[in-house]
Structure formats: C-alpha cells, structure tokens
Amino acid sequence: MNVPDRPRAPALHAALFADPAAHSLSPQMHRAAFAHAGIDGDYTARRVLAAELPEAVAGLRQPGNLGANLSLPHKQAVLALLDELTPAARAIGAVNTIVHKDGRLRGDNTDAPGFLAALADADAPTGGLSVVLGAGGAARAAVYALRGAGHEVLIVNRTHARAQALAAELGGRAAWPETAPWSAVTLLVNASSAGLDVPQDSPLAIFPALDPRALVYDMVYRPAETCLLREARVAGLRAENGLGMLAHQAQLAFAAWTGADVPVAVFLEALRGAGGDPP
C-alpha cells in the first residue's frame, strides 16, 4: 500500500505576532512576495498573548526563521527581548519588524518609512499642520516620520499626559482636542485603534473646520471604510485607509528578511485579492 508523501514544509518562515491576529492580511502579502521572488518560504499570522511574547520571540532564533512582524499590543513590549535595534526603532521606541540572522535578533521599524511612502502615493499636502491621533506604537512611528519630513505636528490623545510624553520624546506639541487649531490642519492621521475622542456629541464634528485641502489618513485598513473616513468624505475631504502603508511596510520588512526587492505592486495586488480593497 502506497502512503502519500506528506507535503514538505517550506525552508524559510516568517510570522506576525499580534493579539488579535486572525483579521490580518499579512500572510497573503508575504506569500505572494515569496512566490514572486522564487523563495521557498511561508508566512503565518499567530495570536500571541502578552505573557507568551518572550517565548514566541525566543523561538525566532531557530534556523529557518527569518523573523517576524509585530502588531498590537507588542510593538513596545518587545524592545527588551531583542539583541539590537536599528537607529529608527531606537528613536521611535517601537518595533514592528524583527530580523533574525545567525541567532541574533534585530528590531527595526518599517512603519515610519512605509507611512511616508503611502502619504506620497496619496499626494498628501506637504505644508500646513499635521495632527496625529493616538500615542501608542503606530502614533510614535507617525510622529517620527512626519517630524523627519519637516512637518509641524500636533499630538492628540484621550490621555493628554501620554500625548505630552510623546511630544517630549519625539518632538511636536501635545494639544487638547477642543483647543487644537483645526482650521490650519492639512493632514489628520488616525494612529489609534479607538479613533478621535473629542467632547462634542460627534467626534467627527471637527471635519468641516479643516483646511479644504486636508487629507484624512486612517492607519486602520479593516474595515476598508471606517467611520472616520466616511465622515471625512461627507465633509468633502480626501480620505485614505491604511492599505498603502500596510503594503509599503511589508515590502521593506520582506527586503530586510530576504534581500529581495519585490515591487510594492505585488503586495497591493495580494491585498486586493484578499478582500483588502480601498474604500
């Protein structure tokens, strides 16, 4: 009796560590990139609880593991578990990409350059005032990127003290929602999972006050049209979700793991095929 051969496991592997992780489109992107580059590799999304993070990261030191991506809630907690950090990751204080080489783990942050590349694709205004909503790992990358590109940045967060702490570290200014100069804002970035929280009946009441040139950019990509983006369009503003940023940061992470320069179009096409269509 012939026994069918078991499928051979890919030689190389990368993963996403997040909680939750089931919603992620990263496996579709990176599997498409492996195929495009002709590399025998695979990528999985793995739910990792906070208490499980040290063990999950330690497992990346095994041969065949290229590294991992990190999403909520691990981007800052992982810092102490790594051997080294790139200058950008150290300055931002958050890691979204771990690169494994010869048993050592290096933390990098591809969110910041991926974010700027996505803004360029969206033809975002380069003048005026930028507002970042949030003060977590994604917000840190956004503030770092915008400040590096010469933007004037205000940070608005539900906990004002966290916004102040972030501004003290990376530059910019913390602002209360009710006192921010919304009419001067040409770029509004939601880098929080909760979105904008202001004391009006509707947290979106500030949209009519924004500069008509303003771009509203929501780093969230699922759902494709968040309430924030929908209401921005109702107010006549341009609005983009985080799909472009997701693709650009993934391209940079894949290059760091493999050395392969896969076009960002490959990542975007995989996202669209997986149901990540832009709004």
C-alpha positions in Angstrom: 0.0 0.0 0.0 1.4 3.3 -1.1 1.3 6.1 1.5 1.1 9.6 0.1 4.1 11.7 0.8 3.4 14.5 3.3 3.8 18.0 1.9 7.3 19.3 2.6 7.4 22.3 4.9 8.9 25.5 3.4 12.5 26.0 4.1 12.1 29.5 5.5 9.4 31.1 7.6 8.2 34.5 9.0 5.2 35.4 11.1 3.1 38.0 12.6 2.8 38.2 16.4 -0.4 40.0 17.4 -3.4 39.9 19.6 -5.8 39.6 17.8 -4.2 38.2 14.6 -7.0 36.4 12.7 -8.0 39.5 10.8 -4.5 40.1 9.3 -3.9 40.2 5.6 -0.1 40.0 6.0 0.1 36.2 5.2 -1.5 36.8 1.8 1.0 39.6 1.0 4.1 37.8 2.1 3.2 34.5 0.5 2.7 36.4 -2.8 6.1 38.0 -2.3 7.8 34.6 -1.6 6.2 33.3 -4.8 7.3 36.4 -6.9 10.9 36.1 -5.6 11.1 32.4 -6.1 11.9 31.8 -2.4 10.8 28.6 -0.6 9.1 30.4 2.3 5.9 30.8 4.2 4.3 33.4 6.5 1.6 32.9 9.2 -0.3 35.1 11.5 -0.1 33.9 15.0 -2.1 35.1 18.0 0.4 35.8 20.8 -0.8 36.9 24.2 1.4 39.3 26.2 2.6 36.6 28.5 3.6 34.4 25.5 5.7 37.1 23.8 9.1 36.2 25.3 8.7 32.5 24.3 7.5 33.4 20.8 10.4 35.8 20.2 12.9 33.3 21.5 11.7 30.8 19.0 12.7 33.1 16.2 16.4 32.2 16.9 15.9 28.7 15.5 17.3 28.0 12.0 14.8 28.7 9.1 13.1 31.6 10.9 13.6 34.8 9.0 12.0 37.0 11.7 8.6 38.4 12.5 6.3 41.3 12.3 4.7 42.8 15.4 1.3 44.5 15.9 -0.9 45.4 18.8 0.0 45.1 21.7 3.6 44.0 21.2 5.5 46.9 19.4 6.9 48.4 22.6 6.9 45.4 24.9 9.3 43.5 22.5 12.2 46.0 22.9 13.7 44.3 25.9 13.7 40.9 24.2 16.0 41.8 21.3 19.7 41.9 20.8 19.9 45.2 19.0 17.8 47.9 17.5 18.1 50.0 14.3 18.5 53.7 14.9 15.0 54.3 13.8 13.5 51.7 16.1 15.5 53.0 19.0 14.4 56.6 18.3 10.7 55.6 17.8 10.7 53.3 20.8 8.7 50.7 18.9 9.5 47.7 16.7 7.2 46.3 14.0 9.9 44.0 12.3 12.3 41.6 13.8 15.1 40.3 11.6 16.9 37.1 12.5 20.5 36.5 11.5 22.9 33.9 12.9 20.9 33.5 16.1 20.7 37.2 16.8 17.5 39.3 16.6 17.5 42.9 15.4 14.5 45.2 15.9 13.5 47.5 13.1 10.6 49.9 12.4 9.3 49.8 8.8 6.1 51.6 9.8 7.7 55.0 9.6 9.1 54.8 6.0 6.1 52.8 4.9 3.8 55.6 6.2 5.7 58.3 4.3 5.6 56.2 1.1 1.9 55.8 1.5 1.4 59.5 2.0 3.4 60.2 -1.1 1.2 57.8 -3.1 -1.8 59.7 -1.8 -0.4 63.1 -2.8 -0.7 64.3 0.8 -0.2 68.0 1.4 3.4 68.9 2.5 2.6 72.3 4.1 0.3 73.2 6.9 -0.2 71.4 10.2 -0.3 67.7 10.8 -2.3 66.1 13.6 -1.6 62.6 14.9 -4.4 60.9 16.9 -3.0 58.4 19.4 0.1 57.9 21.4 0.9 54.2 21.0 3.4 52.4 18.8 1.8 53.4 15.5 1.5 57.0 16.6 5.2 57.0 17.6 6.1 55.9 14.1 3.9 58.6 12.5 5.2 61.4 14.6 8.8 60.3 14.0 8.2 60.1 10.2 6.4 63.4 9.9 8.9 65.3 12.1 11.7 63.8 10.0 10.0 65.0 6.8 9.7 68.5 8.2 6.1 68.6 9.3 4.7 70.6 12.2 3.0 68.0 14.3 0.3 68.2 17.0 -0.4 65.0 19.0 -4.0 64.5 20.3 -4.7 61.6 22.6 -7.5 60.6 25.0 -4.9 60.7 27.8 -3.3 64.1 27.5 -0.3 63.1 29.6 0.7 60.4 27.1 0.5 62.9 24.2 2.8 65.2 26.2 5.2 62.4 26.9 5.4 61.5 23.2 5.9 65.1 22.2 8.7 65.5 24.7 10.4 62.4 23.3 10.0 62.8 19.5 9.1 66.5 19.0 5.8 68.2 18.1 3.3 69.5 20.6 0.5 67.9 22.6 -2.9 69.5 22.2 -6.3 69.3 23.8 -9.0 68.4 21.1 -11.1 71.5 22.0 -8.2 73.9 21.6 -6.4 72.5 18.6 -6.2 74.9 15.6 -8.3 72.6 13.3 -8.6 75.2 10.5 -4.8 75.0 9.9 -4.8 71.2 9.7 -3.9 69.8 6.3 -3.2 66.2 7.4 -5.1 64.3 10.0 -3.7 60.9 10.9 -5.6 58.3 13.0 -2.9 56.2 14.6 -5.1 54.9 17.4 -7.4 51.9 17.5 -10.2 53.9 19.0 -10.1 57.0 16.7 -10.7 60.5 17.7 -12.3 61.3 21.1 -13.4 64.9 21.5 -16.0 66.4 23.8 -18.6 67.2 21.2 -21.7 64.9 20.6 -19.9 63.7 17.4 -16.2 63.1 17.5 -16.2 64.0 13.8 -17.6 67.5 14.2 -14.2 69.0 13.6 -14.1 67.9 9.9 -15.9 70.9 8.5 -13.3 73.1 10.2 -10.3 71.5 8.5 -8.5 73.1 5.6 -10.3 72.1 2.4 -7.0 70.6 1.1 -6.7 68.3 4.0 -6.1 64.6 3.7 -7.6 62.3 6.4 -5.4 59.2 6.7 -6.6 56.3 8.9 -3.9 53.7 9.6 -6.8 51.2 10.1 -7.3 49.1 6.9 -10.1 46.7 8.0 -12.8 47.8 7.6 -11.8 49.5 4.4 -14.0 52.5 5.2 -14.0 53.4 8.8 -16.5 55.9 10.3 -13.6 58.4 10.3 -13.1 58.1 6.6 -16.8 58.0 5.7 -17.5 61.2 7.6 -14.4 62.9 6.2 -15.7 62.3 2.7 -19.1 63.6 3.7 -17.4 66.8 4.6 -15.7 67.0 1.2 -12.3 65.9 2.3 -9.9 63.4 0.7 -9.6 60.2 2.8 -7.3 57.2 2.6 -7.2 54.0 4.7 -4.0 52.2 5.8 -3.8 49.7 3.0 -0.9 51.5 1.2 1.0 51.8 4.4 0.5 48.1 5.1 1.9 47.2 1.7 4.9 49.6 1.9 5.9 48.5 5.4 5.6 44.8 4.3 7.8 45.4 1.3 10.5 46.9 3.5 10.2 44.1 6.0 10.4 41.4 3.3 13.5 43.0 1.9 15.2 43.1 5.3 14.5 39.3 5.8 15.4 38.1 2.3 17.3 40.8 0.5 14.7 40.5 -2.3 13.4 43.7 -3.9 9.8 42.7 -4.6 7.7 45.6 -6.1 5.1 47.1 -3.8 2.5 46.3 -6.5 2.9 42.6 -5.7 1.9 43.3 -2.1 -1.0 45.6 -3.1 -2.4 43.1 -5.6 -2.3 40.4 -2.9 -4.2 42.7 -0.5 -6.9 43.4 -3.1 -7.2 39.8 -3.9 -7.7 39.0 -0.2 -10.5 41.5 0.2 -8.5 44.5 1.2 -9.9 46.8 -1.5 -9.6 50.5 -0.9 -12.8 52.3 0.1 
